Amino acid sequence: MKIDILAIGAHPDDIELSASGTLFRHIDMGYSVALCDLTQGELGTRGSGPLRLQEAEAAKKIFGAVARENLGMKDGFFLHSEENMIKIIRVIRKYQPEIILANAIYDRHPDHGKASKLISDACFFAGLIKIQTEDESGHTQHPWRPKAVYHYIQDRNIKADLVVDISSYMDKKIESIMAYGSQFFNPDSDEPETPISSKAFIDFIKAKNKSYARDIGVEYAEAFTVERNIGVKNLFDLV
C-alpha cells in the first residue's frame, strides 16, 4: 500500500493539533495520507486508552486518510529500543511514504521529543537491507527510506524552518481536533480540567497558527523543522 505522506504522533491528537491543516491541504491536492499513533495516550487525565482509539478513528474519517494504526507503545514510558524501532520500521515499509511528519524535536511533553528521535532514527534504519522485517501476513518487507522527515511544532515555540499555508483548512483542523471530545473543550464534561480542556486552548491553537502565518502574509499556517537543507528548482516557488 504505497502512500505519499505518513504522519506519526506519540499520542492520538498530536497530529491533529499540529499538522492536520497541512494534511487536509495535501489530501485536497490528491496526495494520499496514512496516520500512525505510537501510544493510546492512556495516561491522559481525561478519557481512557480505548476511548482515545475511538476518537482517533473518528478523526481519521474526517481526514479521509487511507489508514490509521496504533502501535500500542506504553504512554509515558516507551523507550528508544529495538522493539519499538522495529514497530515503526514495519509501518514505514508497509506504506512506503515519500514524506514523514513527526513529533516536535523537543516539547513540554517528554514523549514528544522521545518520539521525534525514535521516528527519525527508524526512518534511517528502515532503509537498511540487513534489517529484516515481515508484514502481518509473514511476507518479507523491502527496505524503504522516505525522502524527507519534517517535524511539526507543538506546544513549545521553536524557530520554524518552513511553514505551510492552512488558511482554507482551519475549520477542518478544528473539527479534527474536536473529534477528541474527551480531551478538549466540552461544557458538559464533569472530568477534571486540564491545560488543554478549556475553550481558551482552542483560541491558543488559532493564535499560534496566525503567528506562524504572519511572515508569509496569510491568515493561518502550520510550522515545521527539517533535518536537512530544503532544495527548490525555482525561487518563485517560495512564498
C-alpha positions as MATLAB code, in Angstrom:
seq = 'MKIDILAIGAHPDDIELSASGTLFRHIDMGYSVALCDLTQGELGTRGSGPLRLQEAEAAKKIFGAVARENLGMKDGFFLHSEENMIKIIRVIRKYQPEIILANAIYDRHPDHGKASKLISDACFFAGLIKIQTEDESGHTQHPWRPKAVYHYIQDRNIKADLVVDISSYMDKKIESIMAYGSQFFNPDSDEPETPISSKAFIDFIKAKNKSYARDIGVEYAEAFTVERNIGVKNLFDLV';
ca = [
       0.000    0.000    0.000;
       2.063    2.942   -1.276;
       1.123    6.360    0.132;
       2.583    9.852   -0.168;
       2.641   11.128    3.415;
       2.790    9.191    6.683;
       2.039   11.318    9.757;
       3.176    9.850   13.071;
       2.417   11.061   16.587;
       3.279    9.907   20.083;
      -0.370   10.248   21.132;
      -3.720   10.303   19.377;
      -4.409   14.031   18.752;
      -0.734   15.083   18.295;
      -1.165   15.022   14.523;
      -4.493   16.840   14.613;
      -3.210   19.627   16.847;
      -0.081   20.402   14.863;
      -0.228   19.041   11.313;
      -3.848   18.427   10.338;
      -4.211   21.583    8.240;
      -1.166   20.554    6.211;
      -2.620   17.081    5.706;
      -6.034   18.421    4.651;
      -4.317   20.685    2.126;
      -2.322   17.848    0.595;
      -5.258   15.440    0.544;
      -7.178   18.093   -1.406;
      -4.281   18.218   -3.871;
      -4.639   14.483   -4.466;
      -1.919   13.109   -2.197;
      -2.578   10.008   -0.123;
      -2.103   10.100    3.665;
      -1.849    7.495    6.403;
      -1.722    8.123   10.154;
       0.087    6.291   12.952;
      -0.033    6.789   16.727;
       2.658    5.257   18.946;
       0.512    5.046   22.099;
      -3.139    5.255   23.083;
      -2.497    8.308   25.267;
      -3.765    6.267   28.191;
      -2.035    8.420   30.823;
      -4.110   11.468   29.904;
      -6.069   12.919   32.839;
      -9.316   12.758   30.875;
     -10.712    9.840   28.909;
      -9.063    6.439   28.506;
      -6.966    4.487   26.030;
      -9.931    2.676   24.427;
     -11.876    5.942   24.140;
      -8.885    7.683   22.547;
      -8.758    4.894   19.947;
     -12.409    5.525   19.074;
     -11.768    9.255   18.809;
      -8.710    8.660   16.620;
     -10.818    6.587   14.247;
     -13.417    9.361   14.082;
     -10.665   11.859   13.255;
      -9.340    9.532   10.544;
     -12.754    9.596    8.868;
     -12.775   13.400    8.970;
      -9.416   13.375    7.193;
     -10.352   10.741    4.653;
      -6.986    9.122    5.392;
      -6.099    5.788    3.794;
      -5.375    4.142    7.152;
      -4.639    4.752   10.814;
      -2.598    2.444   13.034;
      -1.783    2.381   16.728;
       1.487    0.694   17.716;
       0.500    0.068   21.334;
       3.612    1.509   22.953;
       3.376    2.429   26.640;
       2.313    6.039   27.101;
       4.918    7.969   29.087;
       7.297    5.021   29.342;
       8.075    3.894   25.798;
      11.798    3.572   25.148;
      14.177    4.083   22.261;
      14.520    0.326   21.911;
      14.978   -2.225   19.161;
      11.436   -3.497   19.724;
       9.864   -0.068   19.248;
      12.162    0.800   16.366;
      11.079   -2.345   14.516;
       7.401   -1.470   15.046;
       7.888    1.849   13.265;
      10.112    0.338   10.569;
       7.348   -2.143    9.712;
       4.867    0.714    9.267;
       7.300    2.721    7.123;
       7.992   -0.277    4.885;
       4.295   -1.120    4.696;
       3.212    2.319    3.425;
       6.445    3.413    1.680;
       5.827    7.156    2.212;
       7.791    9.817    0.385;
       7.404   12.192    3.355;
       7.039   11.546    7.080;
       5.651   14.083    9.538;
       6.860   13.502   13.104;
       6.667   14.980   16.584;
       8.471   18.148   17.613;
      12.185   17.802   18.298;
      11.528   18.917   21.891;
       8.408   19.991   23.719;
       6.579   20.427   27.014;
       5.521   16.764   26.999;
       8.598   14.494   27.303;
       7.040   11.897   24.974;
       7.130   14.305   22.037;
      10.901   14.695   21.973;
      11.369   10.976   22.615;
       9.057   10.123   19.733;
      10.794   12.613   17.462;
      14.164   10.871   17.861;
      12.669    7.373   17.678;
      10.751    8.123   14.467;
      13.704    9.891   12.860;
      16.064    7.005   13.574;
      13.502    4.457   12.358;
      13.292    6.339    9.047;
      17.024    5.812    8.559;
      17.138    2.168    9.648;
      14.071    1.311    7.538;
      16.328    1.756    4.519;
      18.924   -0.800    5.616;
      18.693   -4.101    3.767;
      20.174   -6.119    6.646;
      17.332   -5.202    8.995;
      14.726   -7.784    8.088;
      11.035   -7.404    8.875;
       7.811   -9.143    7.909;
       4.317   -7.785    7.342;
       1.141   -9.030    9.047;
       0.935  -11.958    6.597;
       4.508  -13.065    7.195;
       5.846  -11.748    3.903;
       9.317  -10.206    3.856;
       9.239   -6.430    3.603;
      11.520   -4.451    1.319;
      13.759   -1.664    2.673;
      12.323    1.826    2.317;
      13.582    5.234    3.356;
      11.413    8.365    2.997;
      12.816   11.297    1.073;
      12.195   13.763    3.903;
      11.205   13.949    7.566;
       9.518   17.131    8.778;
       8.916   17.699   12.497;
       5.739   19.603   13.292;
       5.970   22.233   16.029;
       3.746   21.570   19.041;
       3.317   23.416   22.343;
       6.760   25.000   22.683;
       7.641   27.773   20.245;
      10.528   26.577   18.086;
      12.036   28.569   15.245;
      10.406   27.178   12.114;
      12.327   26.115    9.012;
       9.185   26.128    6.872;
       5.514   26.961    7.234;
       2.516   25.700    5.289;
      -0.463   27.900    4.451;
      -3.557   26.278    6.005;
      -5.860   29.306    5.810;
      -8.552   27.412    3.892;
      -8.377   24.444    6.259;
      -8.531   25.966    9.739;
     -12.164   24.978   10.258;
     -11.418   21.394    9.219;
      -8.414   21.379   11.535;
     -10.590   22.387   14.494;
     -13.149   19.749   13.502;
     -10.471   17.044   13.581;
      -9.209   18.257   16.967;
     -12.709   18.248   18.427;
     -13.124   14.602   17.412;
     -11.269   14.063   20.711;
     -14.228   15.068   22.834;
     -12.684   13.586   25.950;
      -9.664   15.898   25.744;
     -10.827   19.308   24.617;
     -13.468   21.871   25.484;
     -16.798   20.313   26.412;
     -19.051   22.379   28.692;
     -20.995   19.228   29.617;
     -17.954   17.269   30.808;
     -17.586   16.533   34.531;
     -13.958   15.386   34.208;
     -11.077   17.364   35.762;
      -9.914   20.467   33.963;
      -6.554   20.262   32.215;
      -4.319   22.754   30.373;
      -5.944   21.713   27.074;
      -9.600   21.303   28.079;
     -10.607   24.976   28.178;
     -12.073   26.975   25.316;
      -9.027   29.237   25.629;
      -6.796   26.385   24.410;
      -8.555   26.275   21.043;
      -8.090   30.033   20.822;
      -4.394   29.457   21.571;
      -4.108   26.967   18.690;
      -5.625   29.502   16.298;
      -3.365   32.270   17.602;
      -0.285   30.080   17.202;
      -1.198   29.318   13.598;
      -1.825   33.023   12.995;
       1.613   33.833   14.373;
       3.403   31.409   12.041;
       1.346   32.727    9.107;
       2.416   36.338    9.522;
       5.761   36.039    7.714;
       4.155   34.687    4.553;
       1.205   37.056    4.548;
      -1.600   34.540    5.034;
      -4.158   34.003    7.792;
      -3.104   30.632    9.248;
      -0.050   28.394    8.875;
       1.462   25.306   10.472;
       5.178   25.218   11.197;
       7.846   22.541   10.799;
      11.543   21.998   11.353;
      13.663   19.991    8.929;
      16.528   17.522    9.195;
      18.351   18.582    6.048;
      18.518   21.576    3.718;
      15.445   22.153    1.571;
      16.054   22.380   -2.181;
      13.924   24.206   -4.736;
      14.211   24.450   -8.503;
      12.581   27.861   -8.707;
      12.939   30.710   -6.189;
       9.402   31.785   -7.065;
       8.103   28.558   -5.532;
       8.926   30.174   -2.201;
       6.293   32.494   -0.740;
];
